[in-house]
Every structure is written in C-alpha cells, then in structure tokens.
Amino acid sequence: MELSDPRAVLAAVTSVLRAPIGGILEPLSEVLAEFLPHRALAMLTGDCARHPLRTHGEQPLAGRITSGELARAGAGVEVGEPWFGHARLAGESRLALIVASRPAGTSGALLAVVTDGDGVPGPMARDLVRLLWELLAGHVSDRGARLPPADLAGSRVAAGERARVIAELTDAHAATLASLLATLRSRTLGDAAARAAATDLAVSALIELRATGDLDRSLSEQSAGAAFDRLAGRLAPLTRHSEVALELVGPRAAERSIPADVAHAAQAVVRGCVVSMLEHEGVRRIRAAWELEEAALRVVVRDDGPGVATADDPPMRRLTELATALGGRLTLDAVPGWGTTVTAALPLAPAAAAGRAQGPLSALRPRELDVLERLARGLRNRRIAEELRISEHTVKFHVANILDKLGVTTRTEAAALAHASGFPSVA
C-alpha cells in the first residue's frame, strides 16, 4: 500500500471495516505494518461486555496481554493524543504506541501497538493510527450492537470461558473463607491456636493466589493423579477442625494426562460442592471421587446430609456454568433424608467447531494462503510482492505470520507443509 495513493489507502481501510468484529485486528495489523512495524496489537473496548479484550500478533506475546495491563497502560492516555513509551504488557515492560478513542454514544476503546523497538513512530504515523482507531472504535461499537450469528457464537464461547474462570476464583475464595471460619469456630482449638491456624491458612491462600497470577495462560496437560493430590491438599483445611469426615477417592489411572483446564474445573467442582455441603446441618460425611473414562473426567461428590440442595442454589448454578463452559454437564440428585449427589462429566477433548476447516493450513487467512502458495513455488519476497501488488514489507509481515501459525521456523518447512496439503511444487 502506497500512502501517497488515496485509492490504496481507502482500499486498505475498507478491508478492515469489512472484517468480522472478532477478526478486525488482523487486517488492521496488515495496514499498520506498512508504516509502523510492530509485534502485536491489543484492543480493549467498553462496548463489548462479553469479550472486551482482543489481541493479535506474535505468540505467545499477544496471548499473554491481559485486560488489566492494557487498562493500566492506557489510564493516562488522553482521547485524541497518542502516547508512546514503555508499558507493562504480557508481563514485561515493552515499547508501545497507545491511542484512546471515545466516539459519541460509546464507552470508549483503547488500542495498543507493541512495536518492534526499531525507532520511534513519527508524528505522521501516530496521527494515522489515531485517525484509523477513531474510525474503528465507532465501527466496533456499532457492529457489537448487531452481531451476526457466527460472531455471536464466538462471543458466547468467550463468555463461557469468563464464566469458568469466575466460578473457579469464586469457589477458591469461598473455600478459603470457609476454612478460616471453621478454624476460628472450632471447639477443639484455643484462641491462640485458632489464630495461628487461621494465619497459616491466610498466608497459604495468598501464596496460591499470587502463584495463580503467574501461571502460563496457554493450555497444558498434567497427570490426573497430581491434579487430584493438589485438590486434596486444598481441601484438607476445610474439615481439619470439623466433625465432618471427608473421603477422597482419586482416579485409578493416576498417571494419565488430562488438559489443565479440565483439571482446574474438576478441582473447582469438588471444592465448590464441599463448601456448599458443609453449610447444611446434619452432614457427617462427604465423599468426592474422580473417575477417568475414555473421553471424559467424571466427578462425583456425595454427602449424607438432609438432601435439600437444588440446582437453583447459587453455588450449583456457578458450577453448572463452569461445566457447560467446557462442553460438559453437571447434574444434582437430592433425596430428602438421604443426602445429595452432584455428578459432573467434563470432556477431555474440546468439541470441534462447526464448519471449521481442518488441516495444518486451516488457521491461515486468504491473503496468507496466497503468499504461502507463491512461497511454496520458490518465489522470493520481491517477486511475491509484485504478483500480489503489495509491498515487500507486507510480504515479510505475512511470512512471519505464516511461520508462527504453522508452528515452523523456516520457509522451507512452511513450503513442505504446503506441498503436503496439495500446493504446487517449485517449478
């Protein structure tokens, strides 16, 4: 794109405006790459309650940027006055250009452009980013009010993920508070011993909370046995000074690996159920078990209490939302006088998204496929730029994205994947 050519500029802006609301940053990144080399983009908008933060760019950098970081970085940025400097993003201090916009009738939006460190963006570059973002901020707000079905589905997935995280954090804090109360109310501990035990619990909870903030946000795996052992350690304070007996039965295939998000959800289900059951009079025994099935982790928590719990109880609603967010299900069976049984089935593999393309190239956009096809034919960047009528810098930008999305490090590896997928070989 030649900035001196009005038609090219308008065509580039049009390509951004035509993008789905969930994918607006990728074409925006292509436009900005023409005059502002960068590593990642992040936007935060107050007009998208379900998914306010979106990122795009190098991984894992882009995926580690949080809404809290972006909000803090943009706290002092005035509308219409781009700011450039060091901001803490993705856990580190990084050079970024941050612009704020608040079109009439919107809650405002922030855009952070994490630069590659080569120079300071000049006045023209800053002004272009500001004008583009002012245009897009209003566009995002308008599109958010009338999402098409595909984008709405994506927002619901994001909402489910937020529900899962909120449920986990809520239950973790509830477990900590319940443990503290149980310790302070214990009839078997003196005042000094109760204070000491409560202090230990509070310190342990703070350490766990800080450790959680440092966890890698990418999906990983862990052994089912190790995950269950951590759960047992966190549950121990709940009944240490209580008359209720807690029986924990771990999975038989303890060495089998399970997704980390499934393990966290299973821990939260057990913890939430135990906390809820301890609130009922007459409970003397609680049994919690994990069972690994072929395609799911089955969690069963049972008590011998009054059997008065219902699926409409707030704790049960949160746990149901948590299981649903992972594509699982949770059921509650309460029999008056006999007790309550909560069963959750959490799938070990995510369901394939409807209509999603399969294969190693499914993550590439049409323009990236155009570049890859020519790269697979052995063309160099200058020739690719000539054939596609784009700048050589933009070709380099596309090639970097292709390598990142395909999980390879060289053009040769990318070409090999392209050939394996049916692209033509070098002539």
N, C-alpha and C positions, 0 to 999 in steps of 0.2 A: 504494500500500500504506500503510495506516494502522498505525503501530507500536503503537497502543493496541488494535488489533483482533487478538486471538490467531489467529483463523482466517486473516486476511490474511497474518500472519507465517508461519504453518505452510504455507500455500499457496505462498508465495514460496520457502521453504526446500525444499519438495517439488519445485518446478520445477528447482531447482539440482541436487538429488540425482538427478533423472530424466535429466539431460543426459548425453550420451556423455562419456566421460572426456576426450576430446580437445576438447570444447566446453564444459567446465564453467565457464570464466571468463566467458563472455558472459552467461549468466543470473545468475551471481554479481554481475557488474558492474551488472545491472539492479536487483538487490536493494540493493546498496550505494548506488546513485545516489539512493535515497530519503532517505538521511540523511547521506551523505558524498560530495559532488560530487568527481569525480576525472577524470583524463585517461587513465589506463592502469592495468592490473593485470599483475602478473608473478608466477608461482609457480615454485618450484624444489623438487623432491622427490627424495629419495634412493631412492624405491621404484619409480622408472620408469627403468631403465637405458638404455632406447633413446631416450627423449625427456624428459629431466628438466626442461627449461625450457619453459614455455608463457607466452604473453603475449596480451593483448587490449586494444584501445583505439585512441586516435588514432594514425594513421600519418603520418610514419614513426617517431614516438616509440616506440610499442610494439615495432615490429620491430627497433629498434636496441638494445634492452636485452639484455645478454648474461648468461650464467650466472655468469661470473666477477665481474661487477659486483654481481649480486644476492648471491652468496656473500660478497663482501667487505662489502657493506652490512649483511648480517644476521649477521656474525661475532660482534658483541657483543650481539645481541638474545637475551634470556633467554626460555625457554619460558613462556608464560602472562603475559608482561609486554610488551605492545605498546610500540613505540618510534616517536616521531615527530620528524622533523628533516630536515636536508639530507643526501642521499646521492647519490653519483655513479651515475647511471643514464642509459643511452643517450648516454654521452659527456659529460654535463653534470651539475652539481650541481642536484638537484631536491628539492622537499619531498615526503616520502613517509611513509606510515604502514606500518611493517613489523611483522609478527607471526610468531612461530615456534610450531610445534606438534610434538609427538612422541608420538602415541598408542602404547600398548603394542604391541610387535611390529613397529613401523615404524622407518624410518631418519630420520624427521623431514621436515618441509616448511616452507618459507618462503613468505609472501605479502607482496608489496609493492604498496601502493596509492599511485600517484603522484597527488597531489591537484592541484586547480586553483589553489591558492595563496590561496583566499578563507577565511581564518580557520584556527584550529587545532581539530582534532577534539576534542570534549569527552570526558569520562570515559565517558558512555553509548555514544557512537559507537565509541570504542576497545574497550569491553567487548563490544559487539555483533559487531564484526569478529573479535575474539578467539574468541568462542563459535562463530561461524559457521565460522571456519577450523579450530578443533579438531574440529568435526563433519566437515568436508570432508576434512581430512587423512587421517583413518582411512578414510573412504569411498574416496578416491583410491587408497590402498594396497590396499584390498580389491578394487576394480574392476581395478586393474592386474594382479592375480594371475589374473584370469579375463576377459581382454579378449574381446569379441565379434569376429567376423571383420572387420567394417568398421574397427574401431578398430585391430586388429592390423595390418591393411594400412597404415594411416596411420603406425603406429609403424615399420613396415619401411621406409616411404619416408624417415622421419626418420633411421633407422639408415643407410640408403643415403647420405643427404646427409652424415652424420657420417663414413662410410667414405671418401667422396670427399675431404672436407677433410683428414682424417688422412693419406690417401695423398698428397695434394699437399704437405702440410707435411713428411711423411717424406722424400719424394723431393727436395724443395728442400734440406733439411738434408743429405741424403746427397750431393747434388751439390756442396754447399759443402765438405763434409769431403773428398770425393774430389778436388776441385780443390786444396785445401790439401796433401793428401798427394802429389799429382802434382807440385806445385811444390817441396815440400821434398825429394822423392826425385829430382828432375831431375838428370841427369848434366851438363847444359849450363849450370847456374847455380852460381855460387859461393855460399858461406854467406851473405854479406851480401845478395847479390841475391835469394837464395831467401827470406830473412827479410823483405825489403822487399816482394817479390811476395806472400808469404803474408799479410802485414799488410794490404796493399791488398785482397786477397780477403776477409779477415775483416771489414774496415770496410764494404766494399760489401754483404756479406751482412747485416750489422747494419742498415744503412740500408734495405735491401729489406724486412727483417723488420718494422721499425718502420713503414714505409710501408704494408705489407700490413695492419697492425692498424688503420690509419686509413681503409681502403677502405670505400666505401658497400656495405652488405650486400645492397642490392636488385639484382635482375638488370638488367644493362645490356648494351649492344652495343658492339662495337668492330670496326674493319676487320680482316679476316683478315691483310692484309699487315703492319699494325702489330703485331698479336699475334705473328706469326712473327718479326718483327725483334727483338722483346723476347726471344723464346726464343733466337735466335741469339746475342744479347749475353750471355745467362746461360750458354750452353753453351761459349762461347769459352774460358773459363779451364780447362775440363776437359781440353782437348787442346793447350793453348798450349805446354806443355813436354813433350809426349808424342810418341812416334813414330807414333801412330795418326792417320790422316787423317780428318777429319770433313767430310762433304759435306752441305750443307743445301740443299734444294730447296723454295722457298716456293710458295704457291698461285698459279695463273695469274690468277684473279680476285681480285687483292690488295685491290681497293677494296670488295669485297663485305662487308657487315656480318654478324657472327656473334654469338650470345649470349656474354656474358662467361664464363659458367660452362663453356661448351663450349671456349672458347679456353684457359681455365685448365687444363681437363682434358687437352686436346691437348698443351699445353706440358709437363704433368706426365708424360704417357705417353712423350714423346720423351726428356725428361730422365731418367726412371727407366730406360728401355731403354739409353740411352747409358752411364749409370753402371754398370748390370749387365753390359753387354757389355765394358766396359773391364776388368772383373775377370778375363776369360778370357784365357789365354795364346794367343798366335798371332793375335790380332786386329790387323789392319793398316789396315783401312778400315771406316768406318761411314757409312751413307747414311740420312738422315732426310728424308722428304718429306710435305708436306700437299697434299691434293687436294680441292677443293670440288666435291661432287656436288650434285644438285638438292635432296636432303633431308638430307644428312649431310656431315660433315667426315671424310675418310678419311686416316688417319695410317699411314705405313709406315716402319718402321725396320729396316734390314738390315745385317748385318756379314759379314765373310769369315772368321770365326773357326772354332773346332773344331766348332760345331754341337751342343753338348751341353746347351744350356738346355732346361728343361722347364716346363710350365705350373704345376707344383707348387712351383717355386722361390719363396721368399717375395716377392721383388720382383715377379714376374709375377702372383702371387696378388693383391697390392695393386693393381696396375694393372688387373687384371680386375675387381676390386670397384669401382674408380673408374669404369670404363666402364659397368659394369652399373648403377651408381647413377644414371647419366644416361639409362638406357634403351638404351645402346649395347652393343657386343660387342667382345671382343678375342680374337684367335687367335694362336697361336705355331706356327711351322713351322721345326723344326730338322733339318738334314740333316748327319750326321757327316761332317766333312771339307770341307763346303761352306759352312757358316755358318747363321745364324739370321735369320728374318724374323718380325717382330711387326707385325700389322695390327690397327688399331682403327677402328671405324666409330662415330662419335658423332652422333646425330640433332640436327639444328639446331632442331627444334621438339619440345617435350615432348608425350608421348602424352596424349591426353585421358583423364581419369579415368573409369573405368567408372561409368555411372549418374549422372554429374554433370549437373545442369541447365544448359542453355545460355541465352544471352541476358544482357543487362545487369543483370537483376534476380536472377540465379542466386545471388548472394552474400548476399542478404537472408534473414533468419530469418522464420518465420511471423508473429511479432508485428510485425516491421518492415514486412512486406508489408501488415499490417492498417493500420498508421499511414500508409504510403505511399498506400494506396487512398483513405483519407479526405483526405489532403493533396492528392491529385490532384482530389478533388471540391471543393477550395477551402475546406475546413474549417480553422478556426484551432485552435490548441493546446488551448484550453479545451474546445471542442466535441469534439475528438478524445478528450480525457481523459474526458469524460462518456460518450461512446459506448462506449469500451473499459473503463470503470470502473477507470482508473488515474489517478495524479496528473499534474498538468500538468508537473511537473518531469521525470517519467519520459517524457512525450511529447517534451519538449525533448531529452532524452538519446537517444531513438530517432531523432529527426530528425537530430541531429548524426551519428549512426552511419550513417544512410541516405545523407546527403550525402557522407560520407567513402567509403563502399563504392561509390557510383555515380560517384565522381570528379567531382562537381559542387559548386558553391559556393552556389547559391540554391535555394529551394523551387520556384521557377518552372522551373528546369532539371530538377529531380527530377520534377516533375509532367509535364513534356514527355516524359521518358523513360518514365514510367508510361503515359501515353496511347499512346505508340508501341508499347508492349508489350501493349496491349489493355485497360488500365484505363479506367473510365468518365470522361468529361469533366465539367467543372463543370456542375452543373445550372442 
